[in-house]
Amino acid sequence: MSEMKERGEWNRLLSVLVGLARTADRVPADEETGSLVREGLALLTGPAWERAMAAAGDVKISEAEKSAPELTLAAGAPWGGAEDLAERIRRKKAEILPDCAACRTPCGRFFDYDTDDLWQARPEIWERKIEILREAGRRSRAGTGETDTELLCRALFAVGEFCGAEWLDEILGGLA
């Protein structure tokens, strides 16, 4: 996937989404947070990403996924609008916990995720985290509602954690 042009944007968007999930762990997610999470996950795991991952040999996709149309952001912008979405997510994080950005003893909840941790994880962890993202993306595109926001945030939170395969399997089970 290193040759994927969008990888930089993809990583930045994943980074801020995990950061939003960490922030929302302190304060219950509101409708706007849920909307940002669903929009981000749908974009992150859409057809362009699936095709790029498959081309890099990182995942296998079906013929239907290979020919699926490109996704756009809710605002109608194509994938290149990921930076705009990332900026909206950053603003939401600052709104949820306004004092965190200036905290002198940060706990890390406000931090964006270092996506190098994902790409450098052991294969059994990396594979589960990618599958969590795929399942969360599918669920977000299905738009099943407010009750999903907590589950989707929990899934993103798990992607950003150093954890064992068992916990990731539990998250995957909840998404199925």
C-alpha positions as CSV (number, residue, x, y, z in Angstrom):
1,M,0.0,0.0,0.0
2,S,3.0,2.3,0.2
3,E,2.5,3.4,-3.4
4,M,-1.1,4.5,-2.7
5,K,-1.3,8.2,-3.5
6,E,-4.0,8.7,-0.9
7,R,-2.1,7.0,1.9
8,G,-1.0,10.3,3.4
9,E,-4.5,11.6,3.4
10,W,-5.9,8.3,4.6
11,N,-3.4,8.1,7.5
12,R,-4.2,11.7,8.5
13,L,-8.0,11.0,8.4
14,L,-7.6,7.8,10.4
15,S,-5.3,9.7,12.9
16,V,-7.9,12.4,13.6
17,L,-10.8,9.9,13.7
18,V,-9.1,7.8,16.4
19,G,-8.3,11.1,18.2
20,L,-12.0,12.0,18.1
21,A,-13.0,8.5,19.4
22,R,-10.5,9.0,22.3
23,T,-12.0,12.4,23.0
24,A,-15.5,11.1,22.8
25,D,-14.6,8.5,25.4
26,R,-14.7,11.2,28.0
27,V,-17.9,12.8,26.9
28,P,-20.9,11.0,25.3
29,A,-20.9,11.5,21.6
30,D,-23.5,13.8,20.3
31,E,-25.2,13.7,16.8
32,E,-22.5,15.8,15.1
33,T,-19.7,13.5,16.5
34,G,-21.6,10.4,15.3
35,S,-22.0,12.0,11.9
36,L,-18.3,12.8,11.6
37,V,-17.4,9.3,12.7
38,R,-19.7,7.7,10.2
39,E,-18.7,10.0,7.4
40,G,-15.0,9.5,8.1
41,L,-15.3,5.7,8.3
42,A,-17.3,5.5,5.1
43,L,-14.7,7.5,3.3
44,L,-11.7,5.7,4.9
45,T,-13.0,2.2,3.9
46,G,-14.6,3.1,0.6
47,P,-13.9,1.7,-2.9
48,A,-10.7,3.7,-3.5
49,W,-9.1,2.3,-0.3
50,E,-10.3,-1.2,-1.0
51,R,-8.8,-1.2,-4.5
52,A,-5.5,0.3,-3.3
53,M,-5.2,-2.2,-0.5
54,A,-5.9,-5.0,-2.9
55,A,-3.4,-3.7,-5.4
56,A,-0.8,-3.7,-2.6
57,G,-1.8,-7.3,-1.7
58,D,-2.9,-6.3,1.7
59,V,-6.6,-7.4,1.4
60,K,-8.7,-9.4,-1.0
61,I,-11.8,-7.8,-2.5
62,S,-14.7,-9.1,-4.5
63,E,-15.4,-8.2,-8.2
64,A,-18.3,-6.0,-7.0
65,E,-15.9,-4.0,-4.8
66,K,-13.4,-3.6,-7.6
67,S,-16.0,-1.9,-9.8
68,A,-17.8,0.1,-7.1
69,P,-18.2,3.8,-7.7
70,E,-16.0,6.2,-5.8
71,L,-17.4,7.6,-2.5
72,T,-17.7,11.2,-1.8
73,L,-18.0,13.1,1.5
74,A,-21.4,14.1,2.8
75,A,-20.7,17.6,1.5
76,G,-20.2,16.2,-2.0
77,A,-16.5,16.6,-2.2
78,P,-14.5,13.6,-3.6
79,W,-11.7,11.8,-1.7
80,G,-9.5,14.9,-2.0
81,G,-11.8,16.6,0.5
82,A,-10.5,14.3,3.3
83,E,-8.5,17.3,4.6
84,D,-11.6,19.3,5.0
85,L,-13.3,16.5,6.9
86,A,-10.1,16.1,9.1
87,E,-10.3,19.8,9.9
88,R,-14.0,19.5,10.9
89,I,-13.0,16.6,13.2
90,R,-10.2,18.6,14.8
91,R,-12.7,21.5,15.5
92,K,-15.1,19.0,17.0
93,K,-12.5,17.6,19.3
94,A,-11.6,21.1,20.5
95,E,-15.3,21.8,21.1
96,I,-15.8,18.6,23.1
97,L,-12.8,19.2,25.4
98,P,-11.6,22.8,24.9
99,D,-9.0,22.7,27.7
100,C,-7.2,19.6,26.4
101,A,-5.2,21.3,23.7
102,A,-3.5,23.5,26.3
103,C,-3.2,21.0,29.1
104,R,0.2,20.9,30.9
105,T,-0.2,17.3,31.9
106,P,-1.8,15.7,28.9
107,C,-3.4,12.2,29.3
108,G,-3.3,11.5,25.6
109,R,-7.1,11.3,25.1
110,F,-6.9,14.4,22.9
111,F,-4.0,13.2,20.8
112,D,-4.4,12.0,17.2
113,Y,-3.3,8.5,16.5
114,D,0.2,7.8,15.2
115,T,-0.7,5.5,12.2
116,D,2.8,4.1,12.1
117,D,1.7,2.0,15.0
118,L,-0.9,0.4,12.8
119,W,1.5,-0.4,9.9
120,Q,4.2,-1.6,12.2
121,A,2.0,-3.9,14.3
122,R,2.4,-7.6,14.3
123,P,0.5,-9.2,11.4
124,E,-2.2,-10.8,13.6
125,I,-2.9,-7.4,15.2
126,W,-2.6,-5.4,12.0
127,E,-5.0,-7.8,10.2
128,R,-7.6,-7.5,12.9
129,K,-7.4,-3.7,13.0
130,I,-7.8,-3.5,9.3
131,E,-10.8,-5.8,9.5
132,I,-12.3,-3.7,12.3
133,L,-12.0,-0.6,10.0
134,R,-13.6,-2.5,7.1
135,E,-16.5,-3.7,9.3
136,A,-16.9,-0.3,11.0
137,G,-16.9,1.3,7.5
138,R,-19.6,-1.1,6.2
139,R,-21.7,-0.4,9.3
140,S,-21.3,3.4,8.9
141,R,-22.3,3.2,5.3
142,A,-25.4,1.3,6.3
143,G,-26.3,4.2,8.6
144,T,-28.0,2.2,11.3
145,G,-28.3,5.1,13.7
146,E,-27.3,6.7,16.9
147,T,-26.8,3.4,18.8
148,D,-24.0,2.7,16.4
149,T,-22.0,5.8,17.3
150,E,-20.8,4.3,20.6
151,L,-19.9,1.1,18.9
152,L,-18.1,2.8,16.0
153,C,-16.2,5.0,18.5
154,R,-15.2,1.9,20.5
155,A,-13.9,0.3,17.3
156,L,-11.8,3.4,16.4
157,F,-10.6,3.5,20.0
158,A,-9.5,-0.1,19.7
159,V,-7.6,0.6,16.4
160,G,-5.6,3.2,18.3
161,E,-4.7,1.0,21.3
162,F,-1.8,-1.3,21.9
163,C,-3.8,-4.4,22.8
164,G,-4.1,-8.1,22.3
165,A,-5.8,-10.1,19.6
166,E,-8.5,-11.2,22.0
167,W,-9.8,-7.7,22.6
168,L,-9.8,-6.9,18.9
169,D,-11.7,-10.1,18.3
170,E,-14.3,-9.0,20.8
171,I,-14.6,-5.6,19.0
172,L,-15.0,-7.5,15.7
173,G,-17.7,-9.7,17.2
174,G,-19.6,-6.6,18.2
175,L,-19.5,-5.2,14.7
176,A,-20.7,-8.3,13.0
